[in-house]
Structure formats: C-alpha cells, structure tokens
Amino acid sequence: LDWWHADRYCDQHFAQLLFEPQDGEQASFSKLLQSHHIRGSVWLNERDGVLHKPKWRRDHIVPVLVFGDKTDTKYVKVLADFPALPAVTACAHLQWDARTQEIATIFSYAVPAFINEFQLRGFVDEEGFVRFALIVHGHHSPYLPVFRADGQWHHFCVTWQQENGTWAIYADGKRRASASGLCAVGPSTPQAIYGQGTFIIGQDQDSLGGTFREKESFSGNITDLHIWQKVLGAEQIEKVRSCWVVEQDLVFGWSSDALEIENTVGEVTAQFLCPVFEVGSSGFSYASCLQALPFICHYRKDAYWQLKKAQLESSHLLVARVNALAERTVIPENVFTSDVQDMNLSVAVGALDVLATVLREGETPVLESSDLLAVLQLLKQVSDVEVQEGEELEMLEQLGQYYVEVTELILEEQNIETWSSVSQVISGPMAVVELCDRMVSHLAPLLTAGRTKITIQHGNVGLRRVTVKNMWFGYGS
C-alpha cells in the first residue's frame, strides 16, 4: 500500500506501522525479514509523527523554480492583482546557492511611484550564514543572519505593517529579527505598500518589470511562495511552514498557473517522502509516500495475545447478525486479517445504522471481547472516512447521530468487564473519546453562519456545542 494507507491499515488492526529498529538491531532485523522472503524496501513509521496528516497533505505536489546561476535574464513574474497593503506577509521555501557571496534578490515588487517598493535581498556572510534585509518604500533594514548556507531547504517569512513600520523576519518557524520604523516617507504619516505593482521573483527591477542586473539576481531554488495582506502570527507561520495554506487574506497562492516563467528558469515538482527500511543493506532511506510498498504492522506482545484470545473464544454471534441484516460483510470475522476499505459516507452511515440496530435490540446484552473489538474496528474505519465536498448534510448529521449511539451502547455499564479483558489492546473508554474527536472533524460542513452550534446526544453520551477549528495538525475540536 502507499504510506498513508499502510499507516491506516495498521491503526485499524490495533497495531502500529513498524518503527525503525534501534542501532545495533538493524542487521538481525534484516535477517529476520529475509527469512520470511521479504526483500527490498518496507515502510517505516516516523518517530515524530509529523506525517500523520489529513488528505490534503497526501497529494501536495508543488512546482519548484530552479534558478541555476546568476543571470540578467532568468525571472518569474507573479500574475496577481495586488491591492494596497497596509500590512503584508510573504513566505516561501528556499534552497540557497552558497557558491557566491554577492547580494541576491529573492523578490522585488515595484510600482511606478517607487521602484524599490517592497523587496527581500540576501547574501552569505563570512561565517556561512545567509543574511536577509527587507526594503519597503526604498528604506532598507540591516542585513541580519537568518539561517545557515548549508544547501538545505529552509522556510522563511517576512512581515511588515504600516503602523510604526513594524517588520519581522522568520526562518524555519523562529523569529530571527524584528524592529519598527521601516516606513518613514518624508515627514508624512507612513504609507501602505502601493497596489497594482509588478512582483518579480529572482531579480531586482531597476525599471518597472525590467532592467535586471546579473550581480543582484538570485540563484538557488524556491517554492511555495504565498503572500497575505496581513501580518501572520507565529502559530500561523508554523502552519504555513508545514504546507498548510492559511486562506484568509491570501493575495497570492503558489501555483504554476499564476506565474509567468521565463523559459530558461527550470521547473521541477517536489512531493512528500516517507521513510523506508532497506532489507538486505540494513539501511534507511526515503521513497515517495504514494508508492505501493510492503509494510509490517507491529503489535506489543501482550496486546497481540489478548487479540488472539478474543478471536479464539468468540462465538461470532454479533458479527453474524450484523452481516445477515446488512446482507453483506460489514464486520469481518477475523480482526487480524480483515481488509481495510476506504469507506465513503453512505457506506459508513449504512454500516453504523445496521450495527446500532443490532446493539439496540441487545439480544446479547453483554458484549464479548471480540464483539467490542469488532465494533471499535468499525468505528476506527468510520472516523477515517474522507468526506467529499458537496456531500449531503443530512447524511453527515446522521453519521454523527449513529456514531454517538453506537458509542453509548458499547459504554453501557454491563460491558465493564469486557473493556477490562481488552485493556492491552485498547486503553479503555478514552480511546472512544479520541475516535469521536477524529469523527467530529468531518462535521465541520454542518457549521454555517446560520448554525454555529450542534448538539448530538444519545443516552449518556453526547457531543455538545461542537465547534471545529483548523489547527496545524488538521483540526481541533
């Protein structure tokens, strides 16, 4: 499977995608895999887990502009209508070419009244740091060190506002420099950055949209440039750094369709890479996350035995009833080998409807361990549903209703001992709260200007006044 589906498969089977073996264990681990006829690359989990992202991360493929050498010809023009900017933030990912110590212009924005209206320039100092300076209305901040000229990708943001001429430079999520007073245009009050100008990446404009000089041009790679008509806070800059686009007040969003690219500027696309273990060479490397590779789900030993025991002692009555009522396999008999399908909204609603009906009738009031695990497995699948834009809102609301009802039915008091019997696999009812939390993120489309709160209640369990807000890792609720 691809990395995302592999990660999800393991999670839905109460396991985790394998973490990289510790130093010293690699060779024996490699031998073990080879004895099971596994060759080549297998997916690994990332210890810091930043890859566990919603769908928008998955196919985030970006154009990267390649400015090979300093020239007076290579430029890229941003095709956007710029309003007047009393406040501005510009951010991008950048790979600096450290072969030269001359000043390089990352971008320049010019208007007829002021050729140097808004500009970012940099150079490599003797200590090997890239120093940036911001120019607004022809006024120049000092050159200050922002990141090492180490050939790696770095993320930067620059912000400025008309009020007091306050400015800041961020690199890799941290504020590296800030001050005020970058604004004074004569004795009058500070002016906003003028609108309707020409924005050029990679060159300093000495006349509107032209007259470039090789000495001041940029060389290196740049991608994911975004411009907002406001000052982003540190938390939003951290989001942007993780490729989350803050939509509000966005003046320009990165896209090759919105760029006029001079034909000697190179263009490549970049996409996310995920970690793999190379069986045989016992080394680690990275592969495109969208590749289909083998993977291994890792169980803690005691969790594995509890799952095995639940499976062996099961009467499979609940599973049989649910599947008979649905006239298809809603819940597979075997918790280990069940396939993980990507559910769509209507399949998820149908599955929960049938399950709720069987649990509600409660001919077996006390759930068996295997029943509880099967229900939790289904809840995990439902909370991973990817809701498409324009789905029917009634169906979405129904999903929430059934989800809460099933949750309430498995949390009934008579099931306390069943919960204890799978305590190594599922760390108690809080696991259900986490699943509800994941599911709630799908209910965002139900909240509108006219409807700012939702309450979904069943018996003792409810989601009250749900508010869903975007966070760096996808959502918070």
N, C-alpha and C positions, 0 to 999 in steps of 0.2 A: 504494500500500500504506500501512498505518499506519507510524508512525515506526520501531517495533521491527522489523517485517518488512522495511522498506526498508533499515535498517542491516544486517540479517542477509543480505539478498539481495546487497548489495554485498560483504560479507565473504566469502560463499560463492563469489563470482565473482572473488576475488583483487583486489578494489578496495576503496575506502572511500567511504562516503557523503560527498558533497561538503562541504568545509569552507567557512565563509563567506568570500567574496572579500575581499581586503585593501582598506583605504581607498584610493580612487582607481581601483580596478579595477571598482567596482560598476557604473558606467554602461556600460562596454564589455562587461562580463559580461551585463548585462541585454539589451543589443543582440544579443549572440551568441544568447542563448536565444530572443529574439523572432524572429530569422531562422530558427530551427528550429520556429517556430509554437508556442512554449511561452509560456503566459500564466498569470497568477495566482500562486499560491504553490508553491514547491518546498521539500522538506525540506532541512535543513542538519544537519551534524554539530556536536556541541558540542566546543569545543576542550578543555575539561577532562574531558569524557567521563563525567561522573557519571551520565549516563542509561543507560549500558550495564549494565542491571540484569536480574536474573532475572525470571521471570514474575510473582512476587508484586507487583513494582512496577507492572506494566502496568495492572492494573485496580484500583489502590489509589485508591478514591474515598472521601473522608471527609466526614462531616457537619460543617459549621462552624456554631457557635452565634453568632448576631448579637444582641448586647445594644446596642440603638440608643442609648438615653440612660440617664442615671442615673434609677432609679425605685425605689420601695419594693415593687414587685410582681414584676418580672422575676427569675426564679430558675430554676435547673435542679438537680434532685436526682439524685445518683448512686445507682442501685439495686444496691448491692453489700453483701455482708456483710463488715464489717471485723473482722479478728482484732485482738488486741492487737499493737501494732507496736513491738518493741524497736528497730527500725530502719525507715526509710521513705525512698522516693524518689518524688517526683511531678514529672512532666514534661508540657509542653504547648507547642503553637504558639499565638502570641498576637499580635493586632494591637491596639495601644493607642490609645485615643481621646484625643488630646492637647488637646482643647478645654477641659478643666478641670484645675485643679491640686489639686483636693480628693483626699483619700485614697480609693482604690478597693480593694474586697476581691475578689481573684481567686477564692479559695475559702475556705470555713470548714468545719471539722469539729468537731462538738460532741458531748459525752457528758453524761449527767446530772450527773456529779461536776464537770465543767469545761466551761463553755460555750465558752471560747476554748482548746480542747484542741490544735488544730493549724490554723494559718491562714497565708495569704500575702496581704500587702497591699502596695500601691504608690502612688506619686504622682509627678507630673512636677516636677522642681526648676527653679530659675530659669535654669540653664544648658541646659535642654532635655533632661535625662536622666531616664529612669524609674528611681526608686529603690525597691528591694524591702526589706521586713522580714518575717522569719519569726517566728511566735509558736508556742510549744509550752508546754502546761500554763499558759497565761496569761503566760509570760515572753516578752519582746519582744527580738529582735535589733535593732541600729541599722538605720536606713534607709540602704542603700548603692546607689550608681549601678550599673545593670546593662546597659542599652542606651539608645540614643537614642530620643527620642519623635519618630520620623520618619515615622510612619504605615505603615511596612513591617511584614511578618511577622517575628517574632523567636521563637526557641526558648528555653525556659528549663527548668531542672531545679532542684529544691531537695532536699537530702538532710539527714537528721538521724539520730543514733543515741543510744540511751540511755547507752552508755558514754561518760562525760565530757561528755555533751550536745554532742558534736561536730556541727557543721552546715556546710553549704556551699550557695552559690547559683551556678549556671552559667547563662550566656547565650550562645546561638549557639556552643555547643561549648566555650567557655572558662570557666575558674573565675574568677568575679568577686569572690567574698568567701567567707571561711571562718573559723571560730573554734571554741572549745569553751565549755562552761559554760552552754549554753542548756538548763537542765533542773531546777535545784535546786527541789524541792518541799519546803520546810522543811528540817530537818536530816537527814531520812532519805535513803537512797540514791535515785538517780534512778529514776523510774518509766518504764515503757514507755508509749507512747501507748495509751490505753484502747480496747478493741474495742467493737463493736456501736453505734457512734455514727452521727450523721447528717451526710452530706457534701453541702454545697451549693456550687454554682458561681455566682459573681456577686453574692453577698450575705453580709453579716456577720450571723450568728444572735445575737440578744440573748436568745432563749429557744430551747429545743431545737426545731430545724426551723422557726423563725419569728421574728416581731418584727424585720422588716427596716427599715433606715433609708436613705432616698434618698441622703443625704450620703455614706454609706460603700459604696454599691453600685458595681459595675463597669460601665464602658461600653467597648465595643470588640468584637472578635471572638476566639473561642477555638476550638481544635480539637485533636484527637489527645492528649487528656489520658490519661495512664497512671499507675498507682500500684503500686509494688512494696513488699514487706515486707523490703527490704534496701537497703543503700547501693550504688548503681551506681558503677562506676569510670569514669574519663574516657573510656576506649575504648568502653565500653557506652553512655555518654551520646552519644558521636559516632554510634554505630549508630542509637540511638533518634531522633536528630536527622534522620537520613536515612530515617525512616519504617520502620525495621526494628524489629519488636516483639521485645523480649527476653522470652521466655515464662517463664523460671524465676522463681519467687516473685512472679508478677504477681497483684495483688489485684484490680485493675480495669483492663480494656482498653476503649478507646474504641469505642463502638457506640451508635447511637441507640436500640437495643432496651433498653439498660441505663440509660437516662436518663428521668427524668420531667421533661418540658419544659413550663413554664408557657406558656399559649397566646399570649402577646404576644412571646415570645422568637422571633426569626427563625431559620430554619434553611435553609442553602443547602448544596450539595455542591461540593467542590473536587476537581479531578483534575490529573494531571501535564500540563504544557505542554511542547512541544518547539519548537525554533527553525525558522523558515521564512524564505526569501528571497522578497520580493515582486517578481516580474518586472514591469517597467514603471515602478514607482515607485522601484526600486533600493533599497528599504529592508528592514530586518529586523523581524520580529515573531514572535509565538508562536501556536501553534494546539494544540488538544487532540491529544495524541500518538496517539489512537486513530482520528483522521480518516484517510480514504484520500486521499493527495495524491501528485502526481508527484514523482519524485526522480531524481537523477543520480548514477551511480557514477563515481568519479574514479580513473583509473589514472595512475601515474607513467609517463612516456613509454617508458622502457626496459623496464619490466615489460610494458607493452602490446605492444611489438614482439616480445618473447620469447613471449608467449602466442600471438600471431598466427602466428609462425614454427612453433611446436609444432603448431598446428592445421593449417597448410598441409602440413607434412611428414609428418603422421600416416598410418599405414596403417589405423588404427581396428580392428586385429585384436582387441586385448584387449576393447575396448568391445563388439564384435560377439559375441565368445564369452560374455562375462558376460550380455549381454541375451538371447542364444539359450538359455543354460542356465536363466535365470530366467523365460523366456517372457514377458518384459515389459521396458520400458526402465528398467533400474536406473541405468545411466550414460548420459547423453545424449551424442550425437556432438559437439555443439558446446559448448565450455567457456564461451563468451560468452553464449549465448542460452538456455541450459538454464533451465527453470523451477525455482524453489526451492519444494519442497513441505514442509509441516510433516510430518515423519515421526513415526509412532508407534513404540512399542517393537518390536512384532512385525515391522513393515516393515523397520526398521533391522537387526534380527537376521537377517532373511531376506536382505537385500541384502549384508550382510557375509559371511554364510555362502557365498553364491554367489561373491563376489569372492575370498574366501580359497581356495575350491576351485580356481578358475581360476589364481590366482597359485601355488598349491601344485603343481599339475600342471606349471606352468612350461615349457610348450612354447616360450615366448619368454622365455628366462632373463633377458635384459636388457630392462628396460622402456624404451619410447620416452618422450620428453619429455611427449607428450600423455597417455600412459597414467598416468605419475606424477601429472600434474596432475588427471586424472580421478579417480584414487584419493584424492588429497588433498581434492578437492572433496566426495567422498562421506564421507570421514572428518569434514570440517567439518560436513556435514549431520547426521551421526550424533551428533557432540558437542553439537549444538543440540537434540537430542531432548528433549521435555518429558515426563519420567516421571510418570505419574499415580499418585496414592496407591492402594495396594492392587494394584499390578501384580505379576505372578508373579515371585518372587525368582529362580527357576531361569533364567527368560528374561533377567533383568537380569544374572545372572552370566555367561550365555552371551554377552551383548553385550560384556562385558569381555574374555572369552576371545578372541572373534573379532577384536575391536579390536586387541588386543595381537598376535595372529597376523598380521593384515594389516600392522600397523606393522613387525613384524620382517621380513616378506617384502620390503617396499619399502626397508628399510635394509640389505639384503644388499650385500656388498662390490662385486659386479659392477655395481651401479647408481650408483657414484660419479660417473661422467661425466654420467649423466642428471641427477643432482642439480645438477651444475655448470651444465648447459645451461638450468636454470630459476632460476638464483640471484637474478635480479632480481625474480622473482615470489614465490618462497618462499625465505626467508633461510636455507636449509639445514635439516638434520635437527632443529635445536632447535624448529623450527615444529611438528614432530610431537610433541615433548615437551609443548609448550603445548596442543596438541589433546588429548593424553592427559590432561593436567591438567583440561581442561574436561570430558572424558568421565567422569573419576573422580568428579566431583561427583554424578553420577547414582547411583553405587554406594552412597551413604550408607545406603539402607534395608537393605543386606546386613549392616551392622554392628549387632549387638544386644548385650545384656548378656552373652549366652552366647557370642557370637562377636565378639571385639574386634579381630581382625586378618584381613586377606585377603592371599593371595599369588596373583597371576596371572602365569604365566611361559610364554613360548614362545621356544625357541631362545635367542638372546642378549638378548631384551628381556623385561622383566618389571615388574610393579608389585608391590612387596613391602611387606607390613605397611602397607597403606593405612589411614590414619586421615583421616577427613574432618571438618573442624570449620567451624562457621559463622564467617564473618568479615564485616566491614562490607560488602564488595562481593560478598557472596553465599557464597563458600566459599574455603577454602584447603586445600591437600592436601599 
